[in-house]
Amino acid sequence: MTDPCIFCDIANGQIEADIVYQDDDVIAFRDNNPQAPTHVLVITREHYMDVEDLAQFRPALAGALLDGARAVADVEGLIEPGWRLVFNTGAGAGQTVFHVHAHVLGGRPFGWPPG
């Protein structure tokens, strides 16, 4: 990959982040613009543009990303009362960093539809 990617830089330790969880496959850190009292981003250490690419090319790593999101929910005390997991895929869906990432949100009630 030749384009700079802020999430790759975080995964490689070149940019500091408030890390809440990490393992061999993923790293999770607090969002700089939180949309809930708990807002943690979970990224793969390897660069994939979005969840669609990840599911197509590395389905096992997609599973590891989900495992990481669940671990974050546990560490953050969100298993009970509940938490939200969001993937934005593409600019039209609000994706602004084109490195696959999941948003773990919690700490407040969420209505439906999301907002």
N, CA, C and O atoms as a GROMACS GRO file, in nm:
protein
  460
    1MET      N    1   0.085  -0.118   0.000
    1MET     CA    2   0.000   0.000   0.000
    1MET      C    3   0.089   0.124   0.000
    1MET      O    4   0.182   0.132   0.080
    2THR      N    5   0.061   0.218  -0.088
    2THR     CA    6   0.146   0.337  -0.098
    2THR      C    7   0.083   0.461  -0.036
    2THR      O    8   0.155   0.552   0.004
    3ASP      N    9  -0.049   0.467  -0.027
    3ASP     CA   10  -0.115   0.584   0.031
    3ASP      C   11  -0.101   0.580   0.184
    3ASP      O   12  -0.110   0.473   0.244
    4PRO      N   13  -0.081   0.696   0.247
    4PRO     CA   14  -0.075   0.697   0.392
    4PRO      C   15  -0.211   0.660   0.452
    4PRO      O   16  -0.316   0.700   0.402
    5CYS      N   17  -0.207   0.585   0.559
    5CYS     CA   18  -0.330   0.542   0.627
    5CYS      C   19  -0.310   0.562   0.777
    5CYS      O   20  -0.223   0.500   0.838
    6ILE      N   21  -0.391   0.648   0.836
    6ILE     CA   22  -0.377   0.678   0.978
    6ILE      C   23  -0.397   0.554   1.065
    6ILE      O   24  -0.331   0.538   1.167
    7PHE      N   25  -0.488   0.464   1.024
    7PHE     CA   26  -0.511   0.344   1.104
    7PHE      C   27  -0.394   0.247   1.092
    7PHE      O   28  -0.360   0.179   1.190
    8CYS      N   29  -0.330   0.238   0.975
    8CYS     CA   30  -0.209   0.157   0.963
    8CYS      C   31  -0.100   0.214   1.053
    8CYS      O   32  -0.026   0.139   1.117
    9ASP      N   33  -0.089   0.347   1.058
    9ASP     CA   34   0.010   0.410   1.144
    9ASP      C   35  -0.017   0.382   1.292
    9ASP      O   36   0.077   0.363   1.369
   10ILE      N   37  -0.143   0.378   1.331
   10ILE     CA   38  -0.177   0.343   1.469
   10ILE      C   39  -0.142   0.196   1.494
   10ILE      O   40  -0.081   0.164   1.596
   11ALA      N   41  -0.180   0.109   1.402
   11ALA     CA   42  -0.152  -0.035   1.417
   11ALA      C   43  -0.002  -0.062   1.425
   11ALA      O   44   0.040  -0.154   1.496
   12ASN      N   45   0.078   0.016   1.354
   12ASN     CA   46   0.223  -0.003   1.353
   12ASN      C   47   0.293   0.072   1.466
   12ASN      O   48   0.416   0.065   1.478
   13GLY      N   49   0.217   0.145   1.549
   13GLY     CA   50   0.276   0.217   1.661
   13GLY      C   51   0.341   0.349   1.623
   13GLY      O   52   0.411   0.408   1.705
   14GLN      N   53   0.318   0.396   1.499
   14GLN     CA   54   0.376   0.522   1.456
   14GLN      C   55   0.296   0.642   1.504
   14GLN      O   56   0.349   0.753   1.514
   15ILE      N   57   0.168   0.621   1.534
   15ILE     CA   58   0.082   0.724   1.591
   15ILE      C   59   0.024   0.668   1.721
   15ILE      O   60  -0.024   0.555   1.724
   16GLU      N   61   0.030   0.748   1.826
   16GLU     CA   62  -0.025   0.706   1.955
   16GLU      C   63  -0.177   0.709   1.953
   16GLU      O   64  -0.238   0.792   1.885
   17ALA      N   65  -0.237   0.618   2.028
   17ALA     CA   66  -0.382   0.613   2.046
   17ALA      C   67  -0.409   0.560   2.186
   17ALA      O   68  -0.323   0.497   2.248
   18ASP      N   69  -0.529   0.586   2.236
   18ASP     CA   70  -0.572   0.536   2.366
   18ASP      C   71  -0.622   0.393   2.346
   18ASP      O   72  -0.741   0.370   2.324
   19ILE      N   73  -0.530   0.298   2.353
   19ILE     CA   74  -0.560   0.158   2.323
   19ILE      C   75  -0.630   0.093   2.441
   19ILE      O   76  -0.587   0.106   2.556
   20VAL      N   77  -0.740   0.023   2.411
   20VAL     CA   78  -0.815  -0.047   2.516
   20VAL      C   79  -0.806  -0.198   2.502
   20VAL      O   80  -0.836  -0.271   2.596
   21TYR      N   81  -0.765  -0.246   2.385
   21TYR     CA   82  -0.753  -0.390   2.362
   21TYR      C   83  -0.664  -0.412   2.239
   21TYR      O   84  -0.666  -0.332   2.146
   22GLN      N   85  -0.587  -0.520   2.242
   22GLN     CA   86  -0.512  -0.560   2.123
   22GLN      C   87  -0.475  -0.707   2.133
   22GLN      O   88  -0.458  -0.761   2.242
   23ASP      N   89  -0.462  -0.769   2.017
   23ASP     CA   90  -0.411  -0.905   2.007
   23ASP      C   91  -0.332  -0.914   1.877
   23ASP      O   92  -0.299  -0.811   1.818
   24ASP      N   93  -0.301  -1.033   1.832
   24ASP     CA   94  -0.218  -1.048   1.712
   24ASP      C   95  -0.287  -0.997   1.586
   24ASP      O   96  -0.219  -0.960   1.490
   25ASP      N   97  -0.420  -0.995   1.583
   25ASP     CA   98  -0.495  -0.961   1.463
   25ASP      C   99  -0.555  -0.821   1.462
   25ASP      O  100  -0.569  -0.760   1.356
   26VAL      N  101  -0.592  -0.770   1.579
   26VAL     CA  102  -0.665  -0.643   1.586
   26VAL      C  103  -0.609  -0.553   1.695
   26VAL      O  104  -0.538  -0.597   1.785
   27ILE      N  105  -0.643  -0.425   1.683
   27ILE     CA  106  -0.611  -0.327   1.786
   27ILE      C  107  -0.734  -0.238   1.801
   27ILE      O  108  -0.797  -0.201   1.702
   28ALA      N  109  -0.767  -0.204   1.925
   28ALA     CA  110  -0.886  -0.124   1.954
   28ALA      C  111  -0.846  -0.002   2.035
   28ALA      O  112  -0.766  -0.010   2.129
   29PHE      N  113  -0.903   0.112   1.997
   29PHE     CA  114  -0.867   0.238   2.061
   29PHE      C  115  -0.988   0.331   2.064
   29PHE      O  116  -1.080   0.317   1.983
   30ARG      N  117  -0.986   0.425   2.157
   30ARG     CA  118  -1.096   0.520   2.172
   30ARG      C  119  -1.105   0.613   2.051
   30ARG      O  120  -1.004   0.660   1.999
   31ASP      N  121  -1.229   0.639   2.008
   31ASP     CA  122  -1.253   0.730   1.897
   31ASP      C  123  -1.227   0.874   1.943
   31ASP      O  124  -1.263   0.910   2.055
   32ASN      N  125  -1.164   0.954   1.859
   32ASN     CA  126  -1.136   1.094   1.891
   32ASN      C  127  -1.260   1.182   1.885
   32ASN      O  128  -1.260   1.294   1.936
   33ASN      N  129  -1.366   1.134   1.823
   33ASN     CA  130  -1.491   1.208   1.811
   33ASN      C  131  -1.606   1.117   1.855
   33ASN      O  132  -1.687   1.074   1.773
   34PRO      N  133  -1.614   1.086   1.987
   34PRO     CA  134  -1.709   0.985   2.034
   34PRO      C  135  -1.855   1.024   2.012
   34PRO      O  136  -1.895   1.139   2.032
   35GLN      N  137  -1.933   0.925   1.972
   35GLN     CA  138  -2.076   0.942   1.951
   35GLN      C  139  -2.158   0.880   2.064
   35GLN      O  140  -2.281   0.879   2.058
   36ALA      N  141  -2.090   0.828   2.165
   36ALA     CA  142  -2.154   0.768   2.283
   36ALA      C  143  -2.051   0.774   2.396
   36ALA      O  144  -1.932   0.796   2.370
   37PRO      N  145  -2.095   0.754   2.521
   37PRO     CA  146  -1.998   0.756   2.631
   37PRO      C  147  -1.882   0.657   2.611
   37PRO      O  148  -1.768   0.687   2.647
   38THR      N  149  -1.911   0.542   2.553
   38THR     CA  150  -1.806   0.449   2.512
   38THR      C  151  -1.811   0.441   2.360
   38THR      O  152  -1.914   0.403   2.303
   39HIS      N  153  -1.702   0.476   2.295
   39HIS     CA  154  -1.692   0.468   2.149
   39HIS      C  155  -1.549   0.425   2.117
   39HIS      O  156  -1.456   0.505   2.124
   40VAL      N  157  -1.535   0.298   2.083
   40VAL     CA  158  -1.404   0.239   2.057
   40VAL      C  159  -1.402   0.187   1.914
   40VAL      O  160  -1.498   0.123   1.870
   41LEU      N  161  -1.294   0.213   1.843
   41LEU     CA  162  -1.275   0.160   1.708
   41LEU      C  163  -1.190   0.035   1.716
   41LEU      O  164  -1.088   0.032   1.786
   42VAL      N  165  -1.232  -0.068   1.645
   42VAL     CA  166  -1.158  -0.193   1.638
   42VAL      C  167  -1.113  -0.209   1.493
   42VAL      O  168  -1.196  -0.214   1.402
   43ILE      N  169  -0.981  -0.218   1.471
   43ILE     CA  170  -0.926  -0.228   1.336
   43ILE      C  171  -0.844  -0.356   1.323
   43ILE      O  172  -0.796  -0.411   1.422
   44THR      N  173  -0.830  -0.401   1.201
   44THR     CA  174  -0.738  -0.511   1.174
   44THR      C  175  -0.597  -0.452   1.162
   44THR      O  176  -0.580  -0.339   1.118
   45ARG      N  177  -0.500  -0.530   1.202
   45ARG     CA  178  -0.362  -0.484   1.187
   45ARG      C  179  -0.323  -0.479   1.040
   45ARG      O  180  -0.245  -0.393   0.999
   46GLU      N  181  -0.378  -0.570   0.960
   46GLU     CA  182  -0.356  -0.569   0.815
   46GLU      C  183  -0.454  -0.472   0.751
   46GLU      O  184  -0.566  -0.455   0.799
   47HIS      N  185  -0.412  -0.409   0.644
   47HIS     CA  186  -0.497  -0.310   0.578
   47HIS      C  187  -0.594  -0.377   0.480
   47HIS      O  188  -0.552  -0.445   0.386
   48TYR      N  189  -0.721  -0.356   0.503
   48TYR     CA  190  -0.829  -0.387   0.408
   48TYR      C  191  -0.915  -0.263   0.403
   48TYR      O  192  -0.937  -0.199   0.506
   49MET      N  193  -0.965  -0.229   0.286
   49MET     CA  194  -1.036  -0.102   0.268
   49MET      C  195  -1.163  -0.093   0.352
   49MET      O  196  -1.191   0.010   0.412
   50ASP      N  197  -1.240  -0.201   0.356
   50ASP     CA  198  -1.367  -0.199   0.428
   50ASP      C  199  -1.407  -0.342   0.464
   50ASP      O  200  -1.336  -0.437   0.430
   51VAL      N  201  -1.520  -0.356   0.531
   51VAL     CA  202  -1.563  -0.489   0.576
   51VAL      C  203  -1.597  -0.579   0.457
   51VAL      O  204  -1.584  -0.701   0.466
   52GLU      N  205  -1.640  -0.520   0.347
   52GLU     CA  206  -1.667  -0.600   0.227
   52GLU      C  207  -1.540  -0.668   0.177
   52GLU      O  208  -1.540  -0.788   0.150
   53ASP      N  209  -1.431  -0.591   0.164
   53ASP     CA  210  -1.303  -0.649   0.122
   53ASP      C  211  -1.254  -0.753   0.221
   53ASP      O  212  -1.205  -0.859   0.181
   54LEU      N  213  -1.266  -0.724   0.349
   54LEU     CA  214  -1.220  -0.815   0.451
   54LEU      C  215  -1.296  -0.948   0.443
   54LEU      O  216  -1.235  -1.054   0.447
   55ALA      N  217  -1.427  -0.943   0.432
   55ALA     CA  218  -1.508  -1.064   0.425
   55ALA      C  219  -1.476  -1.145   0.300
   55ALA      O  220  -1.474  -1.268   0.303
   56GLN      N  221  -1.449  -1.076   0.190
   56GLN     CA  222  -1.420  -1.144   0.064
   56GLN      C  223  -1.282  -1.210   0.065
   56GLN      O  224  -1.268  -1.325   0.022
   57PHE      N  225  -1.181  -1.139   0.114
   57PHE     CA  226  -1.045  -1.186   0.101
   57PHE      C  227  -0.988  -1.256   0.224
   57PHE      O  228  -0.898  -1.339   0.212
   58ARG      N  229  -1.039  -1.224   0.344
   58ARG     CA  230  -0.988  -1.283   0.468
   58ARG      C  231  -1.101  -1.307   0.567
   58ARG      O  232  -1.106  -1.242   0.671
   59PRO      N  233  -1.193  -1.400   0.536
   59PRO     CA  234  -1.307  -1.422   0.626
   59PRO      C  235  -1.266  -1.462   0.768
   59PRO      O  236  -1.335  -1.426   0.864
   60ALA      N  237  -1.157  -1.534   0.784
   60ALA     CA  238  -1.113  -1.569   0.919
   60ALA      C  239  -1.072  -1.445   0.997
   60ALA      O  240  -1.097  -1.436   1.117
   61LEU      N  241  -1.011  -1.349   0.930
   61LEU     CA  242  -0.973  -1.224   0.996
   61LEU      C  243  -1.098  -1.142   1.030
   61LEU      O  244  -1.100  -1.070   1.130
   62ALA      N  245  -1.202  -1.152   0.948
   62ALA     CA  246  -1.330  -1.088   0.981
   62ALA      C  247  -1.383  -1.144   1.113
   62ALA      O  248  -1.436  -1.069   1.196
   63GLY      N  249  -1.370  -1.274   1.132
   63GLY     CA  250  -1.410  -1.335   1.259
   63GLY      C  251  -1.327  -1.284   1.375
   63GLY      O  252  -1.380  -1.261   1.484
   64ALA      N  253  -1.198  -1.266   1.352
   64ALA     CA  254  -1.111  -1.212   1.457
   64ALA      C  255  -1.150  -1.069   1.492
   64ALA      O  256  -1.140  -1.028   1.608
   65LEU      N  257  -1.193  -0.992   1.392
   65LEU     CA  258  -1.239  -0.855   1.418
   65LEU      C  259  -1.363  -0.857   1.506
   65LEU      O  260  -1.375  -0.777   1.599
   66LEU      N  261  -1.455  -0.948   1.478
   66LEU     CA  262  -1.575  -0.960   1.563
   66LEU      C  263  -1.538  -1.006   1.703
   66LEU      O  264  -1.594  -0.957   1.801
   67ASP      N  265  -1.445  -1.100   1.715
   67ASP     CA  266  -1.397  -1.143   1.848
   67ASP      C  267  -1.337  -1.025   1.923
   67ASP      O  268  -1.359  -1.010   2.043
   68GLY      N  269  -1.261  -0.940   1.853
   68GLY     CA  270  -1.202  -0.822   1.916
   68GLY      C  271  -1.308  -0.725   1.964
   68GLY      O  272  -1.295  -0.667   2.072
   69ALA      N  273  -1.413  -0.706   1.884
   69ALA     CA  274  -1.522  -0.617   1.924
   69ALA      C  275  -1.590  -0.669   2.050
   69ALA      O  276  -1.622  -0.591   2.140
   70ARG      N  277  -1.611  -0.799   2.057
   70ARG     CA  278  -1.673  -0.859   2.176
   70ARG      C  279  -1.581  -0.843   2.298
   70ARG      O  280  -1.629  -0.817   2.409
   71ALA      N  281  -1.452  -0.858   2.278
   71ALA     CA  282  -1.356  -0.840   2.388
   71ALA      C  283  -1.359  -0.696   2.439
   71ALA      O  284  -1.352  -0.673   2.559
   72VAL      N  285  -1.369  -0.601   2.348
   72VAL     CA  286  -1.380  -0.459   2.387
   72VAL      C  287  -1.506  -0.438   2.469
   72VAL      O  288  -1.501  -0.372   2.573
   73ALA      N  289  -1.618  -0.492   2.423
   73ALA     CA  290  -1.743  -0.478   2.498
   73ALA      C  291  -1.728  -0.534   2.638
   73ALA      O  292  -1.781  -0.477   2.734
   74ASP      N  293  -1.658  -0.645   2.652
   74ASP     CA  294  -1.637  -0.705   2.783
   74ASP      C  295  -1.547  -0.615   2.870
   74ASP      O  296  -1.582  -0.586   2.984
   75VAL      N  297  -1.433  -0.572   2.816
   75VAL     CA  298  -1.339  -0.487   2.890
   75VAL      C  299  -1.407  -0.358   2.935
   75VAL      O  300  -1.381  -0.308   3.045
   76GLU      N  301  -1.493  -0.303   2.850
   76GLU     CA  302  -1.560  -0.176   2.879
   76GLU      C  303  -1.687  -0.192   2.962
   76GLU      O  304  -1.754  -0.093   2.991
   77GLY      N  305  -1.722  -0.315   3.001
   77GLY     CA  306  -1.839  -0.339   3.084
   77GLY      C  307  -1.972  -0.320   3.011
   77GLY      O  308  -2.070  -0.276   3.071
   78LEU      N  309  -1.974  -0.352   2.882
   78LEU     CA  310  -2.094  -0.327   2.801
   78LEU      C  311  -2.178  -0.452   2.774
   78LEU      O  312  -2.288  -0.442   2.719
   79ILE      N  313  -2.128  -0.569   2.812
   79ILE     CA  314  -2.203  -0.691   2.780
   79ILE      C  315  -2.345  -0.679   2.834
   79ILE      O  316  -2.441  -0.706   2.763
   80GLU      N  317  -2.358  -0.641   2.956
   80GLU     CA  318  -2.487  -0.602   3.013
   80GLU      C  319  -2.470  -0.458   3.056
   80GLU      O  320  -2.383  -0.431   3.138
   81PRO      N  321  -2.543  -0.368   3.007
   81PRO     CA  322  -2.679  -0.373   2.952
   81PRO      C  323  -2.690  -0.390   2.801
   81PRO      O  324  -2.800  -0.407   2.750
   82GLY      N  325  -2.580  -0.386   2.728
   82GLY     CA  326  -2.584  -0.404   2.583
   82GLY      C  327  -2.497  -0.302   2.512
   82GLY      O  328  -2.457  -0.202   2.570
   83TRP      N  329  -2.469  -0.330   2.385
   83TRP     CA  330  -2.379  -0.246   2.307
   83TRP      C  331  -2.416  -0.255   2.160
   83TRP      O  332  -2.488  -0.345   2.118
   84ARG      N  333  -2.366  -0.161   2.085
   84ARG     CA  334  -2.394  -0.154   1.942
   84ARG      C  335  -2.262  -0.170   1.867
   84ARG      O  336  -2.158  -0.119   1.908
   85LEU      N  337  -2.268  -0.244   1.755
   85LEU     CA  338  -2.152  -0.262   1.668
   85LEU      C  339  -2.190  -0.210   1.530
   85LEU      O  340  -2.291  -0.252   1.473
   86VAL      N  341  -2.110  -0.116   1.477
   86VAL     CA  342  -2.141  -0.051   1.349
   86VAL      C  343  -2.021  -0.061   1.255
   86VAL      O  344  -1.907  -0.036   1.294
   87PHE      N  345  -2.049  -0.098   1.130
   87PHE     CA  346  -1.952  -0.090   1.021
   87PHE      C  347  -2.008   0.008   0.919
   87PHE      O  348  -2.120  -0.010   0.871
   88ASN      N  349  -1.932   0.111   0.885
   88ASN     CA  350  -1.967   0.199   0.774
   88ASN      C  351  -1.884   0.153   0.654
   88ASN      O  352  -1.761   0.144   0.662
   89THR      N  353  -1.951   0.123   0.544
   89THR     CA  354  -1.882   0.070   0.427
   89THR      C  355  -1.907   0.162   0.308
   89THR      O  356  -2.016   0.162   0.252
   90GLY      N  357  -1.807   0.239   0.272
   90GLY     CA  358  -1.816   0.332   0.161
   90GLY      C  359  -1.848   0.473   0.208
   90GLY      O  360  -1.907   0.493   0.314
   91ALA      N  361  -1.809   0.569   0.126
   91ALA     CA  362  -1.830   0.710   0.161
   91ALA      C  363  -1.977   0.743   0.179
   91ALA      O  364  -2.012   0.823   0.266
   92GLY      N  365  -2.064   0.682   0.099
   92GLY     CA  366  -2.206   0.709   0.111
   92GLY      C  367  -2.267   0.663   0.242
   92GLY      O  368  -2.374   0.709   0.281
   93ALA      N  369  -2.198   0.571   0.309
   93ALA     CA  370  -2.244   0.522   0.439
   93ALA      C  371  -2.175   0.593   0.555
   93ALA      O  372  -2.202   0.562   0.672
   94GLY      N  373  -2.087   0.687   0.523
   94GLY     CA  374  -2.020   0.763   0.627
   94GLY      C  375  -1.880   0.716   0.660
   94GLY      O  376  -1.820   0.765   0.756
   95GLN      N  377  -1.824   0.622   0.583
   95GLN     CA  378  -1.687   0.580   0.608
   95GLN      C  379  -1.593   0.694   0.569
   95GLN      O  380  -1.598   0.742   0.456
   96THR      N  381  -1.508   0.735   0.662
   96THR     CA  382  -1.415   0.845   0.634
   96THR      C  383  -1.270   0.800   0.633
   96THR      O  384  -1.186   0.866   0.572
   97VAL      N  385  -1.239   0.690   0.700
   97VAL     CA  386  -1.106   0.631   0.694
   97VAL      C  387  -1.122   0.496   0.625
   97VAL      O  388  -1.197   0.410   0.672
   98PHE      N  389  -1.052   0.478   0.514
   98PHE     CA  390  -1.071   0.359   0.432
   98PHE      C  391  -0.974   0.248   0.470
   98PHE      O  392  -0.892   0.202   0.390
   99HIS      N  393  -0.988   0.208   0.596
   99HIS     CA  394  -0.922   0.092   0.657
   99HIS      C  395  -1.032   0.030   0.740
   99HIS      O  396  -1.092   0.098   0.824
  100VAL      N  397  -1.060  -0.097   0.718
  100VAL     CA  398  -1.174  -0.160   0.785
  100VAL      C  399  -1.171  -0.134   0.936
  100VAL      O  400  -1.067  -0.149   1.001
  101HIS      N  401  -1.285  -0.095   0.989
  101HIS     CA  402  -1.296  -0.073   1.133
  101HIS      C  403  -1.441  -0.087   1.178
  101HIS      O  404  -1.535  -0.056   1.104
  102ALA      N  405  -1.455  -0.134   1.300
  102ALA     CA  406  -1.586  -0.148   1.364
  102ALA      C  407  -1.593  -0.046   1.476
  102ALA      O  408  -1.495  -0.021   1.546
  103HIS      N  409  -1.711   0.013   1.492
  103HIS     CA  410  -1.737   0.104   1.603
  103HIS      C  411  -1.810   0.026   1.712
  103HIS      O  412  -1.919  -0.026   1.688
  104VAL      N  413  -1.751   0.018   1.830
  104VAL     CA  414  -1.818  -0.039   1.947
  104VAL      C  415  -1.872   0.078   2.027
  104VAL      O  416  -1.796   0.162   2.075
  105LEU      N  417  -2.004   0.083   2.041
  105LEU     CA  418  -2.071   0.194   2.107
  105LEU      C  419  -2.150   0.144   2.226
  105LEU      O  420  -2.212   0.038   2.220
  106GLY      N  421  -2.147   0.220   2.335
  106GLY     CA  422  -2.224   0.181   2.452
  106GLY      C  423  -2.225   0.292   2.555
  106GLY      O  424  -2.171   0.401   2.534
  107GLY      N  425  -2.288   0.260   2.667
  107GLY     CA  426  -2.292   0.355   2.778
  107GLY      C  427  -2.413   0.445   2.779
  107GLY      O  428  -2.425   0.532   2.865
  108ARG      N  429  -2.504   0.425   2.683
  108ARG     CA  430  -2.630   0.499   2.680
  108ARG      C  431  -2.732   0.415   2.603
  108ARG      O  432  -2.694   0.326   2.527
  109PRO      N  433  -2.859   0.442   2.623
  109PRO     CA  434  -2.961   0.369   2.545
  109PRO      C  435  -2.955   0.412   2.398
  109PRO      O  436  -2.927   0.527   2.368
  110PHE      N  437  -2.981   0.319   2.311
  110PHE     CA  438  -2.986   0.345   2.168
  110PHE      C  439  -3.126   0.315   2.118
  110PHE      O  440  -3.181   0.208   2.144
  111GLY      N  441  -3.183   0.411   2.045
  111GLY     CA  442  -3.314   0.388   1.986
  111GLY      C  443  -3.303   0.328   1.849
  111GLY      O  444  -3.193   0.304   1.800
  112TRP      N  445  -3.416   0.304   1.788
  112TRP     CA  446  -3.419   0.255   1.650
  112TRP      C  447  -3.512   0.343   1.571
  112TRP      O  448  -3.623   0.366   1.620
  113PRO      N  449  -3.480   0.392   1.458
  113PRO     CA  450  -3.354   0.367   1.390
  113PRO      C  451  -3.238   0.436   1.456
  113PRO      O  452  -3.258   0.526   1.538
  114PRO      N  453  -3.114   0.394   1.421
  114PRO     CA  454  -2.996   0.455   1.484
  114PRO      C  455  -2.994   0.606   1.463
  114PRO      O  456  -3.041   0.657   1.362
  115GLY      N  457  -2.940   0.674   1.559
  115GLY     CA  458  -2.928   0.818   1.546
  115GLY      C  459  -2.882   0.883   1.671
  115GLY      O  460  -2.867   1.005   1.674
   0.00000   0.00000   0.00000
